[in-house]
């Protein structure tokens, strides 16, 4: 159900942003709203409290956001509260942001390496990713995982390129165990 809600409202917001030729500003403001919602646990507790009436929740959101973000985004937040979908706000905005980034050909890459990459290495990696994809820009997220032993793992959407030594060792180990089984099967 949450996926249907995020798609329905996210698509509506995306279409509105494109039709009004304001995709960039909608995108930045949606990121801002996500940041506010994600960093204020007390706001989320208030918005999810069963004894607080919807009108008070809507008034709270309007006090926080009205005049700071587009009226259409405030209207979306109001509608999510009215329809009892406030808990889906993050999913709706994340879906919208992903749609907007795809439309603008901005990819998101998650890169895990055994050690922190230098600026030149990062620039070379971005250059290679741009050359091998249809994206014109990348948002890069880097993580360090010493258990990889060497190499790196790159995830873009549902595609994963795993060139880590840890993965290669696991594959080699699996192949060796198959060979041992075959040898054992041949014995009398």
C-alpha positions as CSV (number, residue, x, y, z in Angstrom):
1,X,0.0,0.0,0.0
2,X,2.8,2.4,0.9
3,X,4.4,1.9,-2.5
4,X,1.1,2.7,-4.2
5,X,0.7,5.8,-2.1
6,X,4.2,7.0,-2.8
7,X,3.8,6.4,-6.6
8,X,0.4,8.0,-6.8
9,X,1.3,11.2,-4.9
10,X,4.9,11.2,-6.2
11,X,3.8,11.0,-9.8
12,X,1.3,13.7,-9.3
13,X,3.9,16.0,-7.8
14,X,6.3,15.2,-10.6
15,X,3.8,15.9,-13.3
16,X,2.9,19.2,-11.7
17,X,6.6,20.2,-11.4
18,X,7.3,19.4,-15.1
19,X,4.1,21.0,-16.4
20,X,4.8,24.2,-14.5
21,X,8.4,24.1,-15.6
22,X,9.6,24.3,-12.0
23,X,11.2,20.9,-11.6
24,X,14.5,22.2,-10.2
25,X,12.8,24.3,-7.4
26,X,10.4,21.5,-6.6
27,X,13.3,19.1,-6.3
28,X,15.3,21.4,-4.0
29,X,12.3,22.1,-1.8
30,X,11.3,18.4,-1.6
31,X,14.9,17.7,-0.4
32,X,14.5,20.4,2.2
33,X,11.2,19.1,3.5
34,X,12.7,15.6,3.7
35,X,15.6,17.0,5.7
36,X,13.3,18.8,8.1
37,X,11.0,15.7,8.6
38,X,14.0,13.4,9.0
39,X,15.8,15.6,11.6
40,X,12.8,16.4,13.9
41,X,11.5,13.4,15.7
42,X,9.2,15.5,17.9
43,X,7.4,16.7,14.7
44,X,6.9,13.1,13.6
45,X,5.6,12.1,17.0
46,X,3.2,15.0,17.0
47,X,2.0,14.2,13.4
48,X,1.5,10.5,14.4
49,X,-0.2,11.1,17.8
50,X,-3.7,9.6,17.6
51,X,-5.3,12.2,20.0
52,X,-4.2,15.2,18.0
53,X,-6.9,16.2,15.4
54,X,-6.0,16.5,11.7
55,X,-6.8,20.2,11.7
56,X,-4.1,20.8,14.4
57,X,-1.6,18.7,12.5
58,X,-2.3,20.6,9.3
59,X,-2.0,23.9,11.1
60,X,1.4,22.8,12.5
61,X,2.7,21.9,9.0
62,X,1.4,25.2,7.6
63,X,3.2,27.1,10.4
64,X,6.4,25.3,9.6
65,X,6.3,25.3,5.8
66,X,3.9,27.9,4.4
67,X,5.8,30.8,2.8
68,X,9.0,28.8,2.9
69,X,8.2,26.3,0.2
70,X,5.8,26.2,-2.7
71,X,2.1,26.2,-1.9
72,X,1.8,23.0,-4.0
73,X,4.2,21.2,-1.6
74,X,2.3,22.5,1.4
75,X,-0.9,21.3,-0.3
76,X,0.6,17.9,-0.7
77,X,1.6,17.7,3.0
78,X,-1.9,18.8,3.9
79,X,-3.5,16.2,1.7
80,X,-1.3,13.4,3.1
81,X,-2.5,14.3,6.6
82,X,-6.1,14.6,5.5
83,X,-6.0,11.1,3.9
84,X,-4.1,9.6,6.9
85,X,-1.0,9.1,4.8
86,X,1.5,11.3,6.8
87,X,3.6,8.2,7.5
88,X,4.1,7.9,3.7
89,X,5.4,11.5,3.4
90,X,9.1,10.4,3.3
91,X,8.4,7.7,0.7
92,X,6.3,10.1,-1.5
93,X,9.1,12.7,-1.5
94,X,11.9,10.1,-2.1
95,X,9.9,8.7,-5.0
96,X,9.4,12.2,-6.4
97,X,13.1,13.0,-6.0
98,X,14.1,9.8,-7.8
99,X,11.7,10.5,-10.7
100,X,13.0,14.1,-10.9
101,X,16.6,12.9,-10.9
102,X,15.9,10.3,-13.6
103,X,14.2,13.0,-15.7
104,X,17.3,15.2,-15.4
105,X,19.6,12.2,-16.0
106,X,21.2,12.4,-12.6
107,X,22.4,9.1,-11.3
108,X,23.0,8.1,-7.8
109,X,26.0,5.8,-7.2
110,X,26.9,4.1,-3.9
111,X,30.6,3.1,-3.9
112,X,32.1,0.9,-1.2
113,X,35.9,0.7,-1.1
114,X,38.4,-0.8,1.3
115,X,39.9,2.7,2.0
116,X,39.0,6.3,1.5
117,X,39.4,7.4,-2.1
118,X,41.4,10.5,-2.9
119,X,39.9,13.4,-4.9
120,X,41.6,12.3,-8.2
121,X,40.4,8.7,-7.8
122,X,36.9,10.0,-7.1
123,X,37.0,12.2,-10.2
124,X,38.3,9.3,-12.4
125,X,35.5,7.1,-11.1
126,X,32.8,9.7,-11.9
127,X,34.3,10.2,-15.3
128,X,34.2,6.4,-16.0
129,X,30.6,6.2,-14.7
130,X,29.5,9.1,-16.9
131,X,31.2,7.5,-19.9
132,X,29.5,4.1,-19.4
133,X,26.0,5.3,-18.5
134,X,23.3,7.6,-19.9
135,X,23.6,10.0,-16.9
136,X,25.0,13.5,-17.3
137,X,25.7,13.9,-13.6
138,X,26.1,11.7,-10.5
139,X,25.4,12.0,-6.9
140,X,28.1,10.0,-5.2
141,X,27.9,8.3,-1.9
142,X,31.1,6.7,-0.6
143,X,31.5,4.2,2.2
144,X,34.6,2.4,3.5
145,X,34.5,-1.4,4.3
146,X,37.8,-3.0,5.2
147,X,36.3,-6.5,4.9
148,X,36.4,-6.1,1.1
149,X,40.1,-6.7,1.2
150,X,40.6,-4.8,-2.1
151,X,38.7,-3.6,-5.1
152,X,35.3,-1.9,-4.9
153,X,31.5,-2.4,-5.1
154,X,29.4,0.1,-7.1
155,X,25.6,0.2,-6.9
156,X,23.5,2.3,-9.3
157,X,19.8,1.6,-8.9
158,X,19.4,-2.2,-9.1
159,X,22.8,-2.8,-10.9
160,X,25.8,-3.9,-8.8
161,X,29.3,-4.1,-10.0
162,X,31.3,-6.1,-7.4
163,X,35.0,-6.2,-8.2
164,X,36.0,-6.7,-4.5
165,X,38.6,-9.3,-3.6
166,X,36.2,-10.6,-0.9
167,X,33.6,-11.4,-3.7
168,X,36.2,-12.9,-5.9
169,X,37.5,-15.2,-3.1
170,X,33.9,-16.3,-2.3
171,X,33.3,-17.1,-6.0
172,X,36.6,-19.0,-6.2
173,X,35.8,-20.9,-3.0
174,X,32.4,-21.9,-4.4
175,X,34.0,-23.1,-7.6
176,X,36.6,-25.1,-5.8
177,X,34.0,-26.8,-3.6
178,X,32.1,-27.8,-6.8
179,X,35.3,-29.3,-8.2
180,X,36.0,-31.2,-5.0
181,X,32.5,-32.6,-5.1
182,X,32.9,-33.8,-8.7
183,X,36.2,-35.5,-7.8
184,X,34.6,-37.2,-4.8
185,X,31.7,-38.4,-6.9
186,X,34.0,-40.2,-9.3
187,X,35.7,-42.2,-6.5
188,X,34.6,-45.9,-6.3
